[in-house]
Amino acid sequence: MTFREDGAAALEWAARYLERVGELPVLAQVQPGEIRASLPASPPDRPEPFANVLRDLDELLLPGITHWQSPRFFAYFAVSASEPGILAELLAATLNSVAFLWRTSPASTELELLTLDWVAQLLGLPAGWHGHIEDTASTSTIAALAAAREATGGHVVVCSEHAHSSVDKAAKLLGLELRKTPADDDFRLRVNALDLTDAAAVVATVGTTSTASAWVCPELRWSQDGVERADSLVVNAHKWMFTPMDCSLLWTSRPDDFRRAFSLVPEYLRTSDEVDSLPDYGPALGRRFRSLKLWAVLRCYGREGLQARIREAVRLAELFEGWVRDEPGWEICSRRHFSLVCFRRRGSDQENEAIVERVNRSGELFLSHTRLNGQYVIRLAVGNERTTQEDVRRAWDSLRGAAAG
Ligand SMILES: Cc1ncc(COP(=O)(O)O)c(C=O)c1O
């Protein structure tokens, strides 16, 4: 078999997968260790055809996949690897650029700067911010806090009690102390309660993790009030911006502080190129060509395509919220701003936990939970681009069925 034939088979596999992913159990129905036990313990001595890899992906690995691409994946946060994004990943792997200096892949560096500018325009961010891509929000947060430590000499990070654990981890790694501030009744950071003594940075979260992509829609931009006062901003394009994992966008209005924290040029990387070198803004030296997939999504969807998908997810979440609110015995637990609904069955935590366990085990949908005001709360995050009203309806029917026993 040639690369061309194997490639056609792989693409056919990908196309078929996307057609049937809605029929597969959303949460993998396997026991710990089961997948590993089904595979040889040692690598093959002799080369095998690529067809064997595809066959085993289908037969052995697929049962152990939790389907993030399923239209009924409602857990944690919403993601979709869109078709343009998937194809661009293949092309980026083909080029295999390692952009640690401008000259090692000028197009990669320049497209990254350009796409970050494009997304800044789409989200209505202030003009002139410097943007680059990291792998995940965890890394972006480490980078921003390292720059803050460098710029201020402070040793404390201030955040809300509801800040994501990646903030705790970044502070721990950087040797910074974390000061958590109580939230208000709406789970917002209480700005007038901040103790800024010795602070290097205040980390604020806008809504939930996916929220910032919603800024593509002008009617949802109320939540960005004051964004021009931020020194940096992280948005994961691999969440609600239809870009395959991983693609975390990090902008800063203080690029000099980032360079002071990260720029380090050994002799063997010294050049006369007078251009931006993106490893000067974060921990990694070698950088994948991540902007290619983001660029492909932006080109193939356009502003209108992004807006339509985000508006539909918000509409579906609103619909679901209405069903919960109107159903006796259920309650909404926090104000819904975008496409995340937090709710629970009126009853004990154990009862709610059992409902989630039951629907997840059924394979019909996948949900996760959190704790608000000490109570177990079920979360339904809508945002996969294939999710339809029928999927959301099926989720609600399953939940009601599970509650009825
Ligand atoms: C608000 C927030 N910050 C950070 C993260 C961590 O993101 P990543 O998995 O890209 O490190 C998440 C993940 O969901 C999140 O919701």
The ligand as an SDF file (V2000), in Angstrom:
LIG
                    3D

 16 16  0  0  0  0  0  0  0  0999 V2000
  -11.5630   28.3670   32.9140 C   0  0  0  0  0  0  0  0  0  0  0  0
  -10.6080   27.2860   32.5160 C   0  0  0  0  0  0  0  0  0  0  0  0
   -9.3030   27.5380   32.5870 N   0  0  0  0  0  0  0  0  0  0  0  0
   -8.4150   26.5910   32.2300 C   0  0  0  0  0  0  0  0  0  0  0  0
   -8.8070   25.3480   31.7800 C   0  0  0  0  0  0  0  0  0  0  0  0
   -7.7530   24.3370   31.4210 C   0  0  0  0  0  0  0  0  0  0  0  0
   -7.7080   24.2080   30.0730 O   0  0  0  0  0  0  0  0  0  0  0  0
   -6.6240   23.2880   29.3450 P   0  0  0  0  0  0  0  0  0  0  0  0
   -7.2050   21.9020   29.3930 O   0  0  0  0  0  0  0  0  0  0  0  0
   -6.5730   23.8470   27.9650 O   0  0  0  0  0  0  0  0  0  0  0  0
   -5.3450   23.3770   30.0810 O   0  0  0  0  0  0  0  0  0  0  0  0
  -10.1350   25.0510   31.6880 C   0  0  0  0  0  0  0  0  0  0  0  0
  -10.5370   23.7160   31.1960 C   0  0  0  0  0  0  0  0  0  0  0  0
  -11.6430   23.3850   30.9820 O   0  0  0  0  0  0  0  0  0  0  0  0
  -11.0730   26.0280   32.0800 C   0  0  0  0  0  0  0  0  0  0  0  0
  -12.3740   25.7700   32.0460 O   0  0  0  0  0  0  0  0  0  0  0  0
  1  2  1  0
  2  3  1  0
  2 15  2  0
  3  4  2  0
  4  5  1  0
  5  6  1  0
  5 12  2  0
  6  7  1  0
  7  8  1  0
  8  9  2  0
  8 10  1  0
  8 11  1  0
 12 13  1  0
 12 15  1  0
 13 14  2  0
 15 16  1  0
M  END
$$$$
